[in-house]
Amino acid sequence: MEKIIEKANVLIEALPYIREFFGKTVVIKYGGSAMLDERLRRTTAEDIVLMKYVGMNPIVVHGGGPSINEMLKKLGITPKFSPQGLRITDEDTIAVVEMVLAGTINKDIVALINRTGGNAVGICGKDGHLLYAEKNLGEDGIDIGMVGKITKVEVKILQVLCENGFIPVVAPIATDDSGGIWNINADTAAGEIASALKAEKLVFLTDMPGLLRNPNDPGSLIHQLPSNEVKMLKENKVITGGMIPKVDACLNALYNGVKRTHIIDGRIPHSLLLEIFTREGLGTLVYLS
């Protein structure tokens, strides 16, 4: 009996959050171990489907860096990255990026969510002109190739899908007026999509507990990061590499009306539910200060 009552208490704890987020949009950047480990793949899909069934509108934006790197190496192409963590993308690389992201990975995630009881639809930024982009000029004078900077998000296709019971799964490939193809960092794409939708939450699933003051010390987790400390943490090399586009995407989203942004540990089963439906949450909350 005690176990049954305990289960009821868990549900009751979630009730205020279910009520608060009913009908609200949550953009999820799906990446890391949550995409690769079979058990985590299953529990993450369960979280996303549950969110939809309790009245939320989850939108999944996925990466695929490891799979892209693997395919590039098979083709004899060495993956290269800028100091800001962006993939340097030439013509050969963009073809692989599109094939892996919009093809293999996107459809695999869609199938996973659908097997779990959801109703997912896979799209990329070229579909319905979802993502428009122009060349990202990069920083420090480094030409990063066919990497785009999003200039416009056509949110109607996402809104229509959500309103009709679907879970959109977005591959971060963009287009332009001439039909060109642009590789978009998935973290950046998630931030731009959340901004355009004025989402309630933007959540990044990572292979870290969150943002750490010392990358070698999980106990150095920064639980709450005010926006006015980001510049200092970059200068002190606390925010580096692949964490840069995540934190920048959080700031961009906050400046554009997203209420909460989170960087959480996707290696924890049901991390999305723990973040959204419990008092404690987990990971790093980035907020406007």
Secondary structure, 3 states (H helix, E strand, C coil): CHHHHHHHHHHHHHHHHHHHHCCCEEEEEECCHHHHCHHHHHHHHHHHHHHHHCCCEEEEEECCHHHHHHHHHHCCCCCCECCCCCECECHHHHHHHHHHHHHHHHHHHHHHHHHCCCCEEEEECCHHHCEEEEECCCCCCCCCECEEEEEEECCHHHHHHHHCCCEEEEECEEECCCCCEEECCHHHHHHHHHHHHCCCEEEEEECCCCCECCCCCHHHECCEEEHHHHHHHHHCCCCCCCHHHHHHHHHHHHHCCCCEEEEEECCCCCHHHHHHHCCCCCCEEEECC
